[in-house]
Amino acid sequence: MSEKNCCYLCGGKLNQGYCPACGLDTNRKNRIHYRLNESNASRRLDAGDDRSLERQKKRKERQHQHKHYTGTSAKTTVNRNVGMLICVVCVFVMVFMFLGIVFAFNIDSSYEPEGTYEYEDTEYDAYEYVTKELSETGETFQTHLTAGEYVVGTHLPEGNYTVYLIEGYGSMNVDDYENSVYLCEWFDEDEEYDGLTEMDDVRLFQGAKVSVDTGVILLFETENGQTEQMSFIQNPLTDSVKMKKGMVYESGVDFEPGIYDVSDFSEDGALYHTFPNSFYGVYEEEEEYYERIFYLNHSGGDVAFQNLVLPEGTTIWSDEADYVLMPSPKIGTTDYDAYYEYD
């Protein structure tokens, strides 16, 4: 008997796929609902089918979830791609900047400096560019200078000087445009301020300007003074001018242009002096003024500052003190503008 005509459940003979013995219809594709007294075979078939249904259900759920999360995944992918693009751009910019720095400074990794470099703390040489020589012979000369401005050849002779601190503290300046000599030294007995009490080899050439600060007295001494080259004239001005604090006075309007000593300074304070920049060779459409400030001590009836040159158009004032302008005894020239000119 062919196995195809036998019932696979009870072994009975099939009649057109139907088993009369147990009632199995082998022509049905789905046998999961057929039961024969709840046999183990039917339970396995049922259980297998239930699991199959569950698997199909879960598969559908997963398919649904996959469809649902596909959109989110796409967004995440886009965001991830954007982030990666930004990172790439940042890296590119950084590389570009680094290459720019390398090319800008011409960096050569193979460069190795030859030898070693030593930096020396060299002292300033005020006479480095001087070509003129002072005479080795001359006259012995000495003078005490207080606050004021002095011209070599008028107030003291050309020569090589030693400067001594006599009293007080303050600065001494030398301005020699012709010979390119510029000095600014502080004299003070207090070591805390690194001041000088003596300075030698101070070379003063004809025409140089020497200024001494308020509050200090200095002795200038030389053994090769060129006294025969000195020349001066008596000041043509004879009248003193009294000045009141808080008032601004203009030379050529309120008093005669000239060279004055400032005396009778009634209080410690500042004396202001301005003049057009054109005196320094600076010409502008709207004239501006150069301002100088002198801090003067109360001088009683004595001179507080000597040889202040006040050309026409300059102004002078003090907000703290009354004072008197007295014509300086001797001057080098009446061309007052020339004092502030640098040709």
Long-range contacts (C-beta under 8 A, 24 or more apart in sequence): 9-36, 9-41, 126-174, 126-181, 126-182, 126-183, 127-181, 127-203, 129-179, 129-180, 130-179, 130-180, 130-181, 130-203, 131-179, 132-179, 132-205, 134-158, 134-159, 134-160, 134-203, 134-205, 134-224, 135-224, 135-226, 136-224, 137-224, 138-222, 138-223, 138-224, 138-225, 138-226, 138-227, 139-224, 139-225, 139-226, 139-227, 140-221, 140-222, 140-223, 140-225, 141-221, 141-222, 141-225, 141-227, 142-219, 142-220, 142-221, 142-222, 143-219, 143-220, 144-217, 144-218, 144-219, 144-220, 145-210, 145-212, 145-217, 145-218, 145-219, 145-220, 146-212, 146-216, 146-217, 146-303, 146-306, 147-212, 147-213, 147-214, 147-215, 147-216, 147-294, 147-296, 147-304, 147-305, 147-306, 148-211, 148-212, 148-261, 148-303, 148-305, 148-306, 148-307, 148-308, 149-209, 149-210, 149-211, 149-306, 149-307, 149-308, 149-309, 150-209, 150-210, 150-211, 150-212, 150-306, 150-307, 151-207, 151-208, 151-209, 151-210, 151-307, 151-332, 152-204, 152-205, 152-206, 152-207, 152-208, 152-209, 152-210, 153-206, 153-207, 153-229, 153-230, 153-231, 153-332, 154-230, 154-231, 154-232, 154-330, 154-331, 154-332, 155-210, 155-232, 155-307, 155-330, 156-204, 156-210, 156-220, 156-225, 157-222, 157-225, 157-226, 157-227, 157-229, 157-230, 158-204, 158-205, 158-206, 158-225, 158-226, 158-229, 159-204, 159-222, 159-223, 159-224, 159-225, 159-226, 160-201, 160-202, 160-203, 160-204, 160-222, 160-223, 160-224, 161-200, 161-202, 161-203, 161-204, 161-220, 161-221, 161-222, 162-198, 162-199, 162-200, 162-201, 162-202, 162-220, 162-221, 162-222, 163-187, 163-198, 163-199, 163-200, 163-202, 163-218, 163-219, 163-220, 163-221, 164-197, 164-198, 164-218, 164-219, 164-221, 165-189, 165-195, 165-196, 165-197, 165-198, 165-216, 165-217, 165-218, 166-217, 166-218, 166-219, 167-216, 167-217, 168-215, 168-216, 168-217, 169-193, 169-195, 169-215, 169-216, 170-212, 170-213, 170-214, 170-215, 170-216, 171-212, 171-213, 171-216, 172-210, 172-211, 172-212, 172-213, 172-216, 172-218, 173-210, 173-211, 173-212, 174-202, 174-204, 174-208, 174-209, 174-210, 175-208, 175-209, 175-210, 175-211, 176-204, 176-205, 176-207, 176-208, 176-209, 177-342, 178-205, 178-207, 178-208, 179-205, 179-208, 181-205, 181-208, 187-216, 187-218, 214-294, 214-295, 214-296, 214-297, 214-304, 214-305, 215-297, 231-332, 232-330, 232-331, 232-332, 233-330, 233-331, 233-332, 233-333, 233-334, 234-329, 234-330, 234-331, 235-259, 235-327, 235-328, 235-329, 235-330, 235-331, 236-334, 237-327, 238-327, 239-327, 240-324, 240-325, 240-326, 240-327, 241-324, 241-325, 242-322, 242-324, 243-316, 243-317, 243-318, 243-322, 243-323, 243-324, 243-325, 244-322, 245-318, 245-319, 245-320, 245-321, 245-322, 246-317, 246-318, 246-319, 247-317, 248-315, 248-316, 248-317, 249-315, 249-316, 249-317, 250-313, 250-314, 250-315, 251-310, 251-311, 251-312, 251-313, 251-314, 251-315, 251-316, 252-312, 252-313, 255-310, 255-325, 257-310, 257-311, 257-312, 257-314, 257-336, 258-310, 258-327, 258-331, 258-334, 258-336, 259-307, 259-308, 259-309, 259-310, 259-327, 259-328, 259-331, 259-336, 260-307, 260-308, 260-310, 260-325, 260-326, 260-327, 260-328, 261-303, 261-305, 261-306, 261-307, 261-308, 261-325, 261-326, 261-327, 261-328, 262-294, 262-296, 262-303, 262-304, 262-305, 262-306, 262-308, 262-323, 262-324, 262-325, 262-326, 263-299, 263-301, 263-302, 263-303, 263-304, 263-323, 263-324, 263-326, 264-299, 264-300, 264-301, 264-304, 264-322, 264-323, 264-324, 265-296, 265-297, 265-298, 265-299, 265-304, 265-318, 265-321, 265-322, 265-323, 266-298, 266-321, 266-322, 266-323, 267-298, 267-320, 267-321, 268-295, 268-296, 268-297, 268-298, 268-320, 268-321, 269-295, 269-296, 269-318, 269-319, 269-320, 269-321, 270-294, 270-295, 270-296, 270-318, 270-319, 270-320, 271-295, 271-296, 271-305, 271-316, 271-317, 271-318, 271-321, 271-323, 272-315, 272-316, 272-317, 272-318, 273-308, 273-310, 273-314, 273-315, 273-316, 274-314, 274-315, 274-316, 275-311, 275-313, 275-314, 275-315, 275-340, 276-313, 279-311, 279-337, 279-340, 279-341, 280-340, 280-341, 280-342, 281-341, 281-342, 281-343, 289-315, 296-321, 296-323, 307-331, 309-336, 309-339, 309-340, 310-336, 311-336, 311-337, 311-339, 311-340, 312-336, 312-337
